[in-house]
């Protein structure tokens, strides 16, 4: 897979599953939150991460090569609800806030991470969404990165060999 989006999706899945094994399901966002399984919830294992690449912008570098500025969204989906109101037992409140610890760990393993084909990921936004009708908690983290796309470049590179058959005259 040489296409940027395919390659980075696979690398992100590998990194998240290795560094954050508590995540049970990692996939690209194909609208799974809008699907309904047997229990009325999306057919996911929780906690889950759905990854998407919305609205990338491109600019020209040279001779049809482009620079892509790519936002990447990570939807963290949790099904654990526990009371977090101030008079609930501390144990219950801590259980109810576990999703925030997982979110922080995801941020820590992604922010600044890069491979040789894209710039370091930088968190740019966090949104919260409650799916109370199906009992899910959703947090969306957005990171940005950039990459250089030379896939349509028609430039041919030829190997050139220089040889020197002589000497240098010194004064």
Backbone as a chain_set.jsonl record, in Angstrom:
{"seq": "XXXXXXXXXXXXXXXXXXXXXXXXXXXXXXXXXXXXXXXXXXXXXXXXXXXXXXXXXXXXXXXXXXXXXXXXXXXXXXXXXXXXXXXXXXXXXXXXXXXXXXXXXXXXXXXXXXXXXXXXXXXXXXXXXXXXXXXXXXXXXXXXXXXXXXXXXXXXXXXXXXXXXXXXXXX", "coords": {"N": [[0.837, -1.179, 0.0], [0.866, 1.96, -1.096], [-0.476, 4.327, -1.124], [-1.062, 7.298, 0.605], [-3.211, 7.604, 2.559], [-4.129, 4.992, 3.017], [-1.799, 3.785, 3.965], [-1.143, 5.332, 6.289], [-3.41, 4.861, 7.847], [-3.187, 2.105, 8.428], [-0.745, 2.18, 9.844], [-1.487, 3.784, 12.023], [-3.45, 2.163, 13.243], [-1.825, 0.027, 14.016], [-0.047, 1.317, 15.809], [-1.795, 2.336, 17.841], [-3.042, -0.05, 18.757], [-0.838, -1.402, 19.784], [0.296, 0.367, 21.717], [-1.834, 1.103, 23.324], [-3.508, -1.081, 24.544], [-6.0, -1.395, 25.763], [-7.945, -0.484, 24.073], [-10.437, -1.894, 22.16], [-11.384, -2.062, 19.569], [-10.491, -0.89, 16.446], [-10.903, 1.055, 13.68], [-11.484, 2.421, 10.381], [-13.626, 5.239, 10.092], [-16.659, 4.458, 9.062], [-19.224, 5.155, 9.337], [-20.164, 3.678, 11.46], [-21.265, 4.429, 13.948], [-23.846, 5.116, 13.344], [-25.079, 2.754, 12.812], [-27.016, -0.094, 13.839], [-26.824, -2.626, 16.164], [-27.613, -5.87, 17.611], [-28.333, -5.187, 20.257], [-29.245, -2.615, 20.072], [-27.186, -0.86, 19.951], [-24.249, 0.377, 18.217], [-22.455, -2.066, 16.271], [-19.842, -2.652, 17.744], [-16.793, -3.275, 19.609], [-16.047, -2.235, 22.867], [-13.782, -0.147, 24.725], [-13.762, 1.785, 21.683], [-12.128, 2.969, 18.692], [-12.617, 5.112, 16.048], [-11.395, 6.132, 12.961], [-10.893, 8.906, 10.825], [-10.442, 10.922, 7.84], [-11.112, 13.871, 7.255], [-11.751, 16.443, 4.837], [-9.126, 17.329, 3.537], [-6.554, 19.631, 2.622], [-4.742, 20.844, -0.223], [-1.693, 21.989, -1.729], [0.407, 23.269, -4.334], [3.643, 21.938, -4.914], [5.804, 21.445, -6.8], [6.069, 20.825, -10.301], [3.619, 19.168, -10.566], [3.674, 17.858, -8.122], [2.387, 17.712, -4.8], [1.609, 19.299, -1.651], [0.046, 17.98, 1.055], [-2.214, 18.918, 3.539], [-3.458, 17.468, 6.261], [-6.192, 16.744, 8.237], [-6.884, 14.514, 10.909], [-9.301, 12.591, 12.384], [-10.134, 11.102, 15.473], [-12.412, 9.149, 16.851], [-13.288, 8.364, 19.996], [-14.994, 5.871, 21.597], [-17.082, 4.965, 24.171], [-18.695, 2.697, 26.383], [-19.118, 2.649, 29.055], [-20.836, 3.749, 31.709], [-20.873, 5.451, 34.665], [-21.705, 6.856, 37.747], [-20.892, 10.278, 38.134], [-21.417, 12.453, 39.659], [-21.003, 14.842, 42.32], [-21.636, 13.821, 44.892], [-21.585, 11.134, 44.7], [-20.046, 7.964, 45.503], [-16.488, 8.016, 45.707], [-15.12, 5.945, 44.373], [-17.005, 5.2, 42.407], [-17.159, 7.581, 40.954], [-14.537, 7.765, 39.971], [-14.493, 5.521, 38.306], [-16.387, 6.339, 36.455], [-15.002, 8.334, 35.171], [-12.959, 7.141, 33.796], [-12.766, 7.096, 31.004], [-11.64, 9.536, 30.345], [-8.999, 9.26, 31.144], [-8.142, 7.323, 29.309], [-8.459, 8.779, 26.981], [-6.473, 10.745, 27.394], [-4.201, 9.129, 27.355], [-4.309, 8.242, 24.698], [-3.883, 10.679, 23.383], [-1.247, 11.152, 24.294], [0.21, 9.085, 23.007], [-0.085, 9.721, 20.368], [0.357, 12.496, 19.805], [2.837, 14.368, 18.32], [3.935, 12.115, 17.204], [5.343, 10.499, 14.372], [6.157, 9.223, 11.116], [8.525, 8.474, 8.499], [7.232, 9.476, 6.264], [5.333, 11.415, 6.808], [4.562, 14.474, 8.601], [4.985, 15.315, 12.145], [2.194, 14.419, 14.191], [-0.188, 16.708, 15.402], [-2.269, 17.746, 17.952], [-5.298, 19.421, 17.422], [-7.922, 19.885, 18.123], [-10.64, 19.048, 20.307], [-13.663, 17.403, 20.795], [-16.755, 16.798, 22.433], [-19.31, 14.375, 22.642], [-22.45, 13.231, 23.456], [-24.115, 10.262, 23.337], [-26.644, 9.616, 24.539], [-29.05, 8.357, 24.061], [-28.413, 5.806, 23.254], [-26.669, 5.057, 25.154], [-23.873, 5.669, 25.038], [-20.637, 7.176, 25.267], [-18.906, 9.63, 23.57], [-15.885, 10.891, 22.424], [-14.141, 13.119, 20.444], [-11.062, 13.508, 18.976], [-9.009, 15.665, 17.165], [-6.3, 15.676, 15.02], [-3.57, 17.11, 13.169], [-1.56, 16.712, 10.245], [0.986, 16.637, 7.7], [1.929, 15.82, 4.329], [4.019, 14.994, 1.518], [3.072, 14.615, -1.771], [4.059, 12.876, -4.425], [3.045, 11.293, -6.363], [1.913, 11.733, -8.908], [3.871, 12.879, -10.36], [5.815, 13.327, -13.221], [8.462, 13.352, -13.56], [11.547, 12.012, -14.51], [14.14, 10.222, -13.152], [17.467, 9.723, -13.697], [20.253, 7.659, -13.298], [23.428, 8.949, -12.91], [26.809, 8.636, -13.651], [29.909, 9.754, -12.699], [33.223, 9.862, -13.747], [36.697, 10.133, -13.085], [39.617, 10.559, -14.665], [42.444, 11.289, -14.167], [44.647, 13.631, -12.709], [45.216, 15.917, -10.038], [46.71, 18.986, -10.297], [48.969, 20.542, -8.316], [50.243, 23.588, -7.043]], "CA": [[0.0, 0.0, 0.0], [1.661, 3.172, -1.184], [-1.317, 5.514, -1.007], [-0.867, 7.891, 1.932], [-4.293, 7.362, 3.513], [-4.105, 3.569, 3.367], [-0.596, 3.516, 4.746], [-1.21, 5.929, 7.624], [-4.456, 4.173, 8.607], [-2.595, 0.865, 8.94], [0.248, 2.528, 10.863], [-2.209, 4.256, 13.211], [-4.032, 0.99, 13.892], [-0.722, -0.713, 14.641], [0.461, 2.073, 16.964], [-2.8, 2.389, 18.907], [-3.242, -1.382, 19.35], [0.363, -1.761, 20.546], [0.544, 1.276, 22.842], [-3.043, 1.298, 24.138], [-4.242, -2.334, 24.335], [-7.356, -1.337, 26.306], [-8.838, -0.233, 22.937], [-10.878, -3.198, 21.669], [-11.813, -2.018, 18.167], [-9.916, 0.254, 15.74], [-11.275, 0.956, 12.269], [-11.804, 3.704, 9.78], [-15.008, 5.622, 10.359], [-17.525, 4.188, 7.919], [-20.589, 5.396, 9.791], [-20.557, 2.648, 12.41], [-22.106, 4.956, 15.032], [-25.221, 5.182, 12.867], [-25.597, 1.4, 12.622], [-27.616, -0.656, 15.039], [-26.627, -4.06, 16.363], [-28.685, -6.593, 18.298], [-28.74, -4.529, 21.502], [-29.572, -1.216, 19.793], [-25.934, -0.097, 19.885], [-23.419, 0.032, 17.056], [-21.761, -3.351, 16.442], [-18.444, -2.396, 18.048], [-16.306, -3.688, 20.92], [-15.716, -0.984, 23.547], [-13.746, 1.115, 23.992], [-13.457, 1.712, 20.258], [-11.604, 4.166, 18.031], [-12.914, 5.223, 14.619], [-10.458, 7.095, 12.379], [-11.346, 9.486, 9.562], [-9.597, 11.951, 7.244], [-12.034, 14.821, 6.611], [-11.404, 17.752, 4.264], [-7.705, 17.648, 3.392], [-6.221, 20.725, 1.7], [-3.51, 20.604, -0.971], [-1.067, 23.101, -2.447], [1.412, 22.784, -5.273], [5.053, 22.026, -4.566], [6.472, 21.648, -8.085], [5.764, 19.872, -11.378], [2.475, 18.336, -10.185], [3.768, 17.346, -6.752], [1.555, 18.507, -3.909], [1.709, 19.21, -0.205], [-1.27, 17.754, 1.635], [-2.428, 19.215, 4.962], [-4.472, 16.456, 6.529], [-6.724, 16.525, 9.583], [-7.257, 13.129, 11.197], [-10.156, 12.535, 13.562], [-10.173, 9.856, 16.23], [-13.58, 9.104, 17.73], [-13.191, 7.401, 21.091], [-16.364, 5.502, 21.93], [-17.099, 4.223, 25.43], [-20.026, 2.282, 26.829], [-19.164, 2.569, 30.512], [-21.389, 4.892, 32.433], [-20.894, 5.344, 36.115], [-22.061, 8.152, 38.296], [-19.773, 11.197, 38.377], [-21.85, 13.628, 40.412], [-20.101, 15.09, 43.444], [-21.959, 13.063, 46.102], [-21.414, 9.695, 44.451], [-18.796, 7.466, 46.093], [-15.297, 8.309, 44.911], [-14.86, 4.78, 43.512], [-17.92, 5.302, 41.272], [-16.753, 8.74, 40.16], [-13.294, 7.412, 39.265], [-14.896, 4.601, 37.229], [-17.082, 7.146, 35.454], [-14.055, 9.219, 34.485], [-11.894, 6.359, 33.155], [-12.637, 7.429, 29.594], [-10.738, 10.682, 30.211], [-7.636, 8.724, 31.232], [-7.851, 6.679, 28.021], [-8.289, 9.878, 26.019], [-5.157, 11.342, 27.626], [-3.199, 8.17, 26.875], [-4.325, 8.296, 23.236], [-3.184, 11.92, 23.04], [0.185, 10.995, 24.559], [0.878, 8.213, 22.031], [-0.209, 10.258, 19.011], [0.871, 13.86, 19.629], [4.259, 14.399, 17.995], [4.346, 10.88, 16.537], [5.445, 10.592, 12.916], [6.994, 8.289, 10.37], [9.319, 9.224, 7.53], [6.424, 9.967, 5.144], [4.43, 12.489, 7.227], [5.059, 15.315, 9.694], [4.427, 14.925, 13.443], [0.788, 14.699, 14.478], [-0.408, 17.768, 16.38], [-3.689, 17.852, 18.311], [-5.84, 20.749, 17.134], [-9.291, 20.06, 18.574], [-11.314, 17.95, 21.008], [-15.1, 17.622, 20.924], [-17.46, 15.801, 23.221], [-20.634, 14.074, 22.12], [-23.145, 12.24, 24.258], [-25.141, 9.472, 22.664], [-27.389, 9.097, 25.676], [-30.146, 7.5, 23.627], [-27.913, 4.438, 23.162], [-25.778, 4.829, 26.284], [-22.46, 5.745, 24.684], [-19.912, 8.434, 25.443], [-18.028, 9.784, 22.415], [-14.95, 12.023, 22.433], [-13.453, 13.194, 19.158], [-9.802, 14.24, 18.959], [-8.54, 15.953, 15.811], [-4.872, 15.963, 14.859], [-3.207, 17.456, 11.795], [-0.248, 16.336, 9.752], [1.136, 16.955, 6.28], [2.787, 14.902, 3.583], [4.303, 15.399, 0.143], [2.551, 13.623, -2.71], [4.752, 12.902, -5.711], [2.523, 10.161, -7.127], [1.606, 12.072, -10.308], [5.033, 13.528, -10.948], [6.317, 12.652, -14.407], [9.913, 13.513, -13.628], [12.335, 10.789, -14.535], [15.46, 10.382, -12.576], [18.417, 8.784, -14.264], [21.502, 7.586, -12.562], [24.561, 9.507, -13.634], [28.076, 8.237, -13.049], [31.037, 10.591, -13.079], [34.528, 9.258, -13.524], [37.802, 11.078, -13.193], [40.84, 9.857, -15.099], [43.511, 12.265, -14.215], [45.167, 14.029, -11.426], [45.122, 17.333, -9.702], [48.02, 19.632, -10.302], [49.088, 21.511, -7.224], [51.36, 24.524, -7.216]], "C": [[0.885, 1.246, 0.0], [0.836, 4.436, -1.021], [-1.27, 6.008, 0.441], [-1.942, 7.472, 2.928], [-4.364, 5.9, 3.936], [-2.953, 3.272, 4.311], [-0.702, 4.081, 6.166], [-2.31, 5.278, 8.462], [-3.897, 2.889, 9.216], [-1.57, 1.143, 10.036], [-0.405, 3.031, 12.149], [-2.834, 3.088, 13.963], [-2.961, 0.205, 14.648], [-0.239, -0.001, 15.907], [-0.531, 2.067, 18.128], [-2.961, 1.016, 19.559], [-2.036, -1.817, 20.18], [0.491, -0.938, 21.825], [-0.644, 1.432, 23.788], [-3.944, 0.057, 23.995], [-5.644, -2.364, 24.936], [-8.381, -1.075, 25.183], [-9.154, -1.57, 22.28], [-11.201, -3.227, 20.178], [-11.248, -0.75, 17.546], [-10.223, 0.077, 14.262], [-11.4, 2.353, 11.693], [-13.284, 3.975, 10.025], [-15.815, 5.461, 9.085], [-18.992, 4.372, 8.297], [-21.081, 4.377, 10.795], [-21.452, 3.17, 13.531], [-23.574, 5.063, 14.623], [-25.845, 3.821, 12.637], [-26.126, 0.867, 13.94], [-27.406, -2.159, 15.071], [-27.801, -4.664, 17.1], [-29.209, -5.865, 19.533], [-29.072, -3.049, 21.306], [-28.357, -0.312, 19.72], [-25.17, -0.478, 18.621], [-22.648, -1.273, 17.313], [-20.254, -3.161, 16.586], [-18.09, -3.074, 19.361], [-15.76, -2.426, 21.583], [-14.607, -1.174, 24.564], [-13.27, 0.917, 22.554], [-12.873, 3.037, 19.787], [-11.968, 4.072, 16.559], [-12.09, 6.377, 14.063], [-10.998, 7.589, 11.048], [-10.388, 10.589, 9.132], [-10.487, 12.974, 6.53], [-11.307, 16.016, 5.988], [-9.919, 18.107, 4.225], [-7.517, 18.756, 2.366], [-4.874, 20.441, 1.055], [-3.015, 21.892, -1.606], [0.047, 22.516, -3.305], [2.811, 22.955, -4.706], [5.86, 22.349, -5.818], [6.08, 20.528, -9.03], [4.777, 18.775, -10.971], [2.607, 17.649, -8.829], [2.978, 18.276, -5.835], [1.904, 18.282, -2.445], [0.294, 19.063, 0.331], [-1.266, 18.083, 3.114], [-3.668, 18.434, 5.382], [-4.913, 16.472, 7.989], [-7.104, 15.053, 9.731], [-8.097, 13.143, 12.465], [-10.135, 11.129, 14.159], [-11.395, 9.946, 17.138], [-13.373, 7.993, 18.735], [-14.614, 7.123, 21.571], [-16.339, 4.571, 23.134], [-18.532, 3.852, 25.777], [-20.137, 2.222, 28.347], [-19.696, 3.864, 31.112], [-21.4, 4.56, 33.904], [-21.134, 6.755, 36.626], [-20.824, 9.012, 38.558], [-20.212, 12.436, 39.17], [-21.13, 13.684, 41.742], [-20.412, 14.301, 44.72], [-21.903, 11.548, 45.894], [-20.13, 9.236, 45.128], [-17.622, 7.698, 45.137], [-14.985, 7.18, 43.936], [-15.73, 4.846, 42.254], [-17.526, 6.465, 40.361], [-15.492, 8.436, 39.355], [-13.588, 6.468, 38.099], [-15.561, 5.388, 36.102], [-16.169, 8.046, 34.649], [-12.905, 8.477, 33.796], [-11.684, 6.74, 31.689], [-11.699, 8.619, 29.381], [-9.272, 10.258, 30.327], [-7.225, 8.072, 29.915], [-7.644, 7.736, 26.95], [-6.902, 10.511, 26.166], [-4.043, 10.423, 27.139], [-3.149, 8.156, 25.346], [-3.608, 9.546, 22.756], [-1.672, 11.741, 23.187], [0.888, 10.125, 23.522], [0.82, 8.763, 20.608], [0.454, 11.623, 18.826], [2.389, 13.837, 19.441], [4.757, 13.156, 17.284], [4.373, 11.09, 15.032], [6.258, 9.423, 12.384], [7.698, 9.108, 9.306], [8.503, 9.806, 6.374], [5.375, 11.012, 5.547], [5.013, 13.226, 8.417], [4.398, 14.894, 11.012], [2.958, 15.327, 13.594], [0.701, 15.741, 15.584], [-1.905, 17.842, 16.67], [-4.162, 19.276, 18.094], [-7.235, 20.972, 17.715], [-9.742, 18.826, 19.341], [-12.78, 18.34, 21.14], [-15.692, 16.481, 21.728], [-18.855, 15.619, 22.651], [-21.249, 13.013, 23.016], [-24.19, 11.553, 23.407], [-25.978, 8.792, 23.749], [-28.528, 8.181, 25.274], [-29.709, 6.045, 23.472], [-26.857, 4.143, 24.222], [-24.305, 4.815, 25.963], [-21.907, 7.132, 24.966], [-18.911, 8.507, 24.302], [-17.191, 11.046, 22.584], [-14.209, 11.984, 21.107], [-12.225, 14.08, 19.266], [-9.411, 14.444, 17.5], [-7.067, 16.321, 15.87], [-4.658, 16.414, 13.425], [-1.802, 16.963, 11.508], [-0.158, 16.815, 8.311], [2.057, 15.93, 5.64], [2.973, 15.448, 2.171], [3.893, 14.268, -0.787], [3.215, 13.809, -4.069], [4.198, 11.847, -6.666], [2.206, 10.485, -8.582], [2.766, 12.746, -11.02], [5.568, 12.689, -12.098], [7.827, 12.761, -14.539], [10.594, 12.157, -13.623], [13.7, 11.096, -13.977], [16.354, 9.299, -13.163], [19.687, 8.832, -13.444], [22.623, 8.089, -13.455], [25.832, 9.109, -12.897], [29.169, 9.146, -13.589], [32.322, 9.815, -12.792], [35.59, 10.308, -13.755], [39.048, 10.28, -13.512], [41.964, 10.85, -15.217], [43.981, 12.568, -12.822], [44.966, 15.506, -11.204], [46.521, 17.902, -9.645], [48.042, 20.663, -9.183], [50.287, 22.38, -7.456], [52.33, 24.439, -6.1]], "O": [[1.565, 1.538, 0.984], [1.394, 5.511, -0.8], [-1.42, 5.226, 1.379], [-1.62, 7.03, 4.031], [-4.633, 5.606, 5.101], [-3.118, 2.593, 5.325], [-0.387, 3.389, 7.134], [-2.156, 5.156, 9.677], [-4.114, 2.62, 10.398], [-1.522, 0.432, 11.039], [0.073, 2.734, 13.244], [-2.755, 3.029, 15.191], [-3.175, -0.223, 15.781], [-0.046, -0.631, 16.946], [-0.147, 1.819, 19.271], [-3.013, 0.921, 20.785], [-2.194, -2.525, 21.174], [0.763, -1.485, 22.894], [-0.472, 1.849, 24.933], [-5.016, 0.135, 23.396], [-6.409, -3.282, 24.641], [-9.557, -1.41, 25.333], [-8.244, -2.3, 21.887], [-11.282, -4.303, 19.585], [-11.489, 0.347, 18.049], [-9.849, -0.929, 13.66], [-11.42, 3.343, 12.425], [-14.087, 3.049, 10.147], [-15.668, 6.239, 8.142], [-19.885, 3.816, 7.658], [-22.289, 4.218, 10.972], [-22.311, 2.437, 14.02], [-24.452, 5.097, 15.486], [-27.026, 3.736, 12.301], [-25.733, 1.319, 15.016], [-27.761, -2.872, 14.133], [-28.861, -4.048, 17.205], [-30.404, -5.922, 19.822], [-29.17, -2.308, 22.283], [-28.489, 0.882, 19.453], [-25.418, -1.528, 18.029], [-22.239, -1.543, 18.443], [-19.487, -3.466, 15.673], [-18.977, -3.413, 20.145], [-15.082, -1.631, 20.933], [-14.5, -2.228, 25.191], [-12.491, 0.013, 22.253], [-13.091, 4.083, 20.397], [-11.668, 3.077, 15.899], [-12.088, 7.472, 14.626], [-11.497, 6.807, 10.24], [-9.626, 11.122, 9.939], [-10.596, 12.934, 5.304], [-10.35, 16.531, 6.565], [-9.507, 19.097, 4.829], [-8.229, 18.815, 1.364], [-3.976, 19.878, 1.682], [-3.798, 22.768, -1.972], [0.558, 21.427, -3.042], [3.13, 23.977, -4.099], [6.516, 23.388, -5.895], [5.793, 19.412, -8.598], [5.097, 17.588, -11.037], [1.702, 16.913, -8.436], [2.912, 19.482, -6.07], [2.418, 17.234, -2.056], [-0.558, 19.919, 0.093], [-0.421, 17.592, 3.863], [-4.777, 18.703, 4.92], [-4.1, 16.239, 8.884], [-7.588, 14.43, 8.786], [-7.661, 13.647, 13.5], [-10.119, 10.123, 13.449], [-11.41, 10.731, 18.086], [-13.292, 6.82, 18.371], [-15.349, 8.05, 21.913], [-15.674, 3.536, 23.127], [-19.466, 4.604, 25.496], [-21.161, 1.782, 28.869], [-19.072, 4.922, 31.021], [-21.883, 3.507, 34.32], [-20.781, 7.731, 35.963], [-19.838, 8.543, 39.126], [-19.428, 13.373, 39.323], [-20.686, 12.65, 42.241], [-19.524, 14.128, 45.555], [-22.151, 10.78, 46.824], [-19.214, 10.037, 45.311], [-17.762, 7.587, 43.919], [-14.621, 7.439, 42.789], [-15.246, 4.577, 41.155], [-17.557, 6.338, 39.137], [-15.394, 8.811, 38.186], [-12.999, 6.603, 37.027], [-15.315, 5.12, 34.926], [-16.53, 8.475, 33.553], [-11.985, 9.106, 33.273], [-10.558, 6.709, 31.191], [-11.035, 8.702, 28.348], [-8.404, 10.839, 29.676], [-6.096, 8.247, 29.456], [-6.757, 7.606, 26.107], [-6.235, 10.78, 25.168], [-3.054, 10.889, 26.573], [-2.069, 8.067, 24.763], [-2.81, 9.482, 21.82], [-0.908, 12.135, 22.306], [2.041, 10.39, 23.183], [1.579, 8.331, 19.741], [1.054, 11.874, 17.781], [3.126, 13.348, 20.297], [5.891, 13.136, 16.806], [3.518, 11.785, 14.482], [6.954, 8.734, 13.129], [7.489, 10.318, 9.22], [9.048, 10.567, 5.574], [4.601, 11.451, 4.697], [5.845, 12.692, 9.15], [3.379, 14.203, 11.005], [2.542, 16.411, 13.187], [1.424, 15.668, 16.578], [-2.714, 17.984, 15.753], [-3.512, 20.228, 18.527], [-7.693, 22.112, 17.797], [-9.296, 17.711, 19.072], [-13.104, 19.457, 21.544], [-15.198, 15.354, 21.705], [-19.5, 16.579, 22.231], [-20.614, 11.998, 23.299], [-25.054, 12.207, 22.822], [-26.012, 7.566, 23.858], [-28.936, 7.319, 26.054], [-30.542, 5.142, 23.549], [-26.221, 3.089, 24.188], [-23.552, 4.036, 26.548], [-22.626, 8.129, 24.909], [-18.15, 7.565, 24.081], [-17.717, 12.126, 22.852], [-13.708, 10.937, 20.697], [-12.328, 15.259, 19.605], [-9.473, 13.514, 16.696], [-6.648, 17.163, 16.664], [-5.482, 16.128, 12.556], [-0.972, 16.82, 12.406], [-1.128, 17.344, 7.767], [2.849, 15.267, 6.31], [2.181, 16.262, 1.696], [4.306, 13.121, -0.619], [2.956, 14.786, -4.77], [4.829, 11.545, -7.679], [2.23, 9.584, -9.42], [2.635, 13.142, -12.178], [5.752, 11.479, -11.961], [8.402, 12.308, -15.529], [10.258, 11.274, -12.833], [14.321, 12.108, -14.303], [16.028, 8.113, -13.126], [20.125, 9.881, -12.972], [22.739, 7.694, -14.615], [25.919, 9.229, -11.675], [29.328, 9.285, -14.802], [32.478, 9.201, -11.736], [35.401, 11.252, -14.522], [39.48, 9.434, -12.729], [42.371, 11.195, -16.326], [43.723, 11.82, -11.879], [44.585, 16.241, -12.115], [47.407, 17.337, -9.004], [47.198, 21.558, -9.139], [51.274, 21.919, -8.031], [53.327, 25.16, -6.093]]}, "num_chains": 1, "name": "protein.A"}
